[in-house]
């Protein structure tokens, strides 16, 4: 009598594993004594959810409808072999293995009964009884064709089978006959949709894009090398514009490529689950705007791919106690159950011969993005290799040769961004990180050292010197102040190179502001104070209708308005980029308004409109 080893249900997880997990919750674990597990797929029917697990001894079907209490229904015998891959089409499961016997087909319509019809298909027509070992498969569910990869037939090229007449009895439709050098024709795995194949040529280190409309004569469109040149797995984005790839080697990447024009493929970004650990990626799947990817010893990760040129890891679950390189640990992960439950397979638990099925509940969160450009403040040229980091977090990135950087994290809130580069002053500024939003931070960097800014303040239009005028230099992180003498002269020493807003004002004389002035060496300035002349009829012309109690201001300021008559008037505030910040209708001819409390630091402009015409403009500056 053959001994049947039943799985053990485990309802706990070690503290070490839990402490490393992000936005995922452990629910349960099934242990299969003495049996390794390979890949995993899923199937749902009549409100039930089933994990289809590739066990060494055959397909294992587990009811995971209750993620806290999964129940094995049946193991359908198959070739005894580590490698198993499963996909579904309609109510059929298709299982392939390096152990041979072609494609095993299982009719799942009888679930939850363990008595399921199944058979092996080994080819028909031109390849009758020739189909044996197969490494992986994928199904073009849009067109109803199965693609079998690897194995020994046709040098591991992709073989295509028609499922449309009868999914339980496939028919051979053709082979993608490539002429690459050596073993580069071997396709390890691939993704197919609507007659477009993205094949992973693992020994060539590239993926191919193929028009499969004519199964007897597929047309190669283009190829693309992947980061580690050992292309294992591909998966397309929801909008069909981006392909994601994995390379099954140590220190590998999940990478994203723009394939909206398949003749001009461009890499967008790449990411590692645990940089510096030497970990190896395996299989990725795209669910909406997330990539759910098995990473062997790192378990599986969840990456926000909404912005495929800025991939941000927003979740993970470590299913394996070991770490580092190598292909032990999490083989596969399946994220497509209607309930959101994720199932993942460990080949074995560390130090045992027992395979594991993990059942996990994810929480999908959007990333907070930080992007921008680093430039030399003196020349305007882009600066590469500038380090951008958010203090108190692990978030950091280096600018590329064009000065661009893109990074992000899951944590929301106010953080200090620090930008450093050899030969330049360190820049620190606060940034607000918000879920699903892009915070653009462009930074000009200036050399170290100090200098003197001096000059004279004159009244316009008669050019008389203005004594006791207040002069301010407002930089990103520093500010300087001086008061003019009896001749209107001022001098400010020990000024750091940078970009400054320069203001000068004097009671009953006027004010002036020069926005974003580059100061990098000893500089002499002449500042002219004047009262603005306004457009409009005689009642409005030349009158000071608006006054600010404090300008520049730190938190808020008070605007006082005195209009010559009740009118159809409004105040519009825009920032230095021209974006509308505030728009207020004025119901009384005289009054005051509090402004600025919610404004970002920087220059703003107030426009007083009368019957749609701007009759007065004020500049105001909020400083840190």
QUIFEN-V365029 format. One record per backbone hydrogen bond with DSSP energy under -1.0 kcal/mol. CO is the residue of the C=O (numbers start at 1). NH is the residue of the N-H. Records with the same first field share a line. If there is no record, write none. Layout:
BEGIN
CO->NH / NH
END
This chain:
BEGIN
8->31
10->29
14->18
15->19
17->20
18->21
22->316
23->363
25->361
28->359
29->10
30->357
31->8
32->35 / 355
35->355
36->56
39->54
41->52
43->50
45->48
48->45
49->64
50->43
51->62
52->41
53->55 / 60
54->38
55->58
56->81
57->78
58->55
59->76
60->53
61->73 / 74
62->51
63->71
66->69
71->63
74->61
76->59
79->81
84->39
85->96
87->94
89->92
91->108
92->89
93->106
94->87
95->104
96->85
97->100 / 134
103->121
104->95
105->119
106->93
108->111
110->113
114->116
117->107
119->105
121->103
122->131
124->127
125->128
127->130
132->102
136->149
138->147
139->141
140->144 / 145
144->163
145->140
146->161
147->138
148->159
149->135 / 136
153->156
154->157
156->150 / 187
158->176
159->148
160->173 / 174
161->146
162->171
166->169
171->162
174->160
175->177
176->178
181->184
183->186
189->200
191->198
193->196
195->212
196->193
197->210
198->191
199->208
200->188 / 202
201->205 / 206
205->226
206->201
207->224
208->199
209->221 / 222
210->197
211->219
214->217
219->211
222->209
224->207
226->229
230->248
233->246
235->244
237->240
241->259
242->237
243->257
244->235
245->255
246->232
247->249
254->271
255->245
256->268 / 269
257->243
258->266
261->264
266->258
269->256
271->254
274->277
279->252
283->294
285->292
287->290
289->305
290->287
291->303
292->285
293->301
294->282
295->298
296->299 / 330
299->295
300->317
301->293
302->314 / 315
303->291
304->312
307->310
312->304
315->302
316->22
317->300
329->347
330->296
332->345
334->343
337->340
342->360
343->334
344->358
345->331
346->356
347->37
349->352
354->349
355->32
356->346
357->30
358->344
359->27 / 28
360->342
361->25
367->436
368->409
369->439
370->407
371->441
372->405
373->443
374->383
375->445
376->380
381->376
386->399
387->420
388->397
389->418
390->393
395->390
397->388
399->385
400->403
403->374
404->400
405->372
407->370
409->368
413->433
415->431
416->391
417->429
418->389
419->427
420->387
421->424
427->419
429->417
431->415
433->413
434->437
437->369
439->371
443->375
445->377
446->425
451->495
452->523
453->492
454->525
455->490
456->527
457->466
458->529
459->463
464->459
469->484
470->505
471->482
472->503
473->480
474->501
478->475
480->473
482->471
484->468
485->488
488->457
489->485
490->455
492->453
495->451
498->519
500->517
501->474
502->514
503->472
504->512
505->470
506->509 / 510
510->506
512->504
514->502
517->500
519->498
523->454
525->456
527->458
529->460
530->511
537->540 / 541
540->543
543->545
545->562
547->560
553->623
557->595
558->549
559->593
560->547
561->591
567->569
568->611
569->586
570->609
571->584
572->607
573->581 / 582
574->605
575->578
579->575
582->573
584->571
589->563
591->561
593->559
595->557
596->599
602->622
603->576
604->620
605->574
606->618
607->572
608->615 / 616
609->570
610->613
613->610
616->608
618->606
620->604
621->553
622->602
END
